[in-house]
Amino acid sequence: MRVLPEVVMQRVVLIAEDRKSELTVRAVLGNPDCEVLSTKEIEVGLELMRKPKVGCLIVDCGIDGLTRQMRHLLQYSAGIAGIPVLWITPYGAQEPLAREMGLSRLNLLPKPFTPLELLERVQESIWIGPYVPAPMAGAAMTL
């Protein structure tokens, strides 16, 4: 088992319509040192990300209205704020979903997941830091 550096999470923002996902995230991450702020609406999630001490954003990929444009808005808004994003995928989602959505496997947590998997992935997300998109194919890199 990998040992990750200790991560102090003061707030986690969850955007999910699924009550089971919300209950699981609250049960695993909610403690006196970590407040879970949840919403079913993407716009409200963007507002919650502006609160101080948000350590991670968790978004359920199956939420209604989660268009490519909204995914980019969430991803880049969080990136600008320095907040890592963890995407919870639908049950039985396969690897091609990551490519289709333009996401890294590091940012995906497929359902079903165990409480320990959720905790480890949130800790890894925070430890690794915010998602930084790869350069566009054919684009010149400048240093």
N, C-alpha and C positions, 0 to 999 in steps of 0.2 A: 504494500500500500504506500502511495506517495505521501510525503509529508509536505504540506504547503505552509508558507509563512502565515503567521496569525493575521487575520484580516478583521478589522473593526468596521462593522457596518452600522451606521446610525439610522439610515433609511433605505428602503428598497421600494421602488415604484413598480407595480404590477398592472399591466393592461391585459385583461382577460374577461371574456363573457362567461366562461365555464366556472361554475361555482366550485366544482371539485378542485380545479387548479388553484383557485383563490384559497380554499381551505387548506390545501396541501402546503402552499407557499407560506401561509400564516403559521401553520403548525410547525414547519421546519425552521423558518427564519425569524418568526416573531418571538422576541424575548425582551427583557428589560433594556438591552443594549441595541436593539434593532426594531424600528417601527416599519411595518408594512403598510404602504399607502396603495390602495387598489381602486381601479375604475374599469368600467366597461367601454369607455369612450376614449378614442385616440386623442382628441383635442384636450380633454381633461388631463390625460396622462402627460401631455406636453407641458401643461401648467404645473402639474405636480413635480416635474423634473426641475423646475425653477426654485423649488424649496431648498433651503440649505442642507448640507450634509447628506445628499442622496448618493449612495455608494454603488447602486446598480439599478438598471431598468430591465424588467422581465416582460416580454411581450409574447402573447399567444398568437402564433401565425394563423390560427383559424378564426380570428375575430372578424366579424362583418365589417366591411368597409376598408379593410387593410389592403389598399391598392399598392402598386409599385411606388407611386408617388408618396403615399403615406409612409411606407417602409423607409424610403429615403429621408423623408422629413424627420422621422423618429431617429434613424441611425445617425444622421448628420447633426441634428440638434443635440443629441446625447454626446456625440463626438466633440462638438464645440464646447460643451459644458464639461468634458472630460469624464463622462459617465459611461461605463461599459454596458453593452446591451446583450442580453441572453434571450434567444428566441426559442420558445417552446413550440415544437412541431406537432402536427396532428398525429393521432395514433397510426402506426404502421407507415409513417413517412420514410421514404428511402433517400439515399444519398443524392439522387438527381434533384430533389427538392432544394437542396442547398445551392446548387448551380443555377437552377431556375430562378430562385429568389435573389441570387447574387450575394449569398452569405457564405461566410467561412464556417467550416465544421466546428471550429473552436467556439463559435457563437450559437451553436444549435444544441438543444436538449430534446431528444425525441421522447414522446409519450409511448408507453408508460415508463415512468422513471421512479426510482426509489427515493425516499427522503435523503439518504446519504448521497446519491448521485446529484440531487438538486443542490445540496449544501456544497459539495465539492465543485460543481460547475459554477456556482455563484462566486465561491472563493477564487477559483481559477480566473473567472472573468474580471474580478476586481484586481487580482494580482497581475494579470497580463495587461490590463488597461483597456481603454476604449478601442473599438473597432476602427481600423484605418484601412480604407478601401485600397485595393491594388491599383496600380496605374492602368489606365485604359490600354488595351492592346494597340500597339503601333504608336502610342504616345511617347514622346521623347522625355526621358527623365533628366532633371537638372539637379545638380548638387550645390 
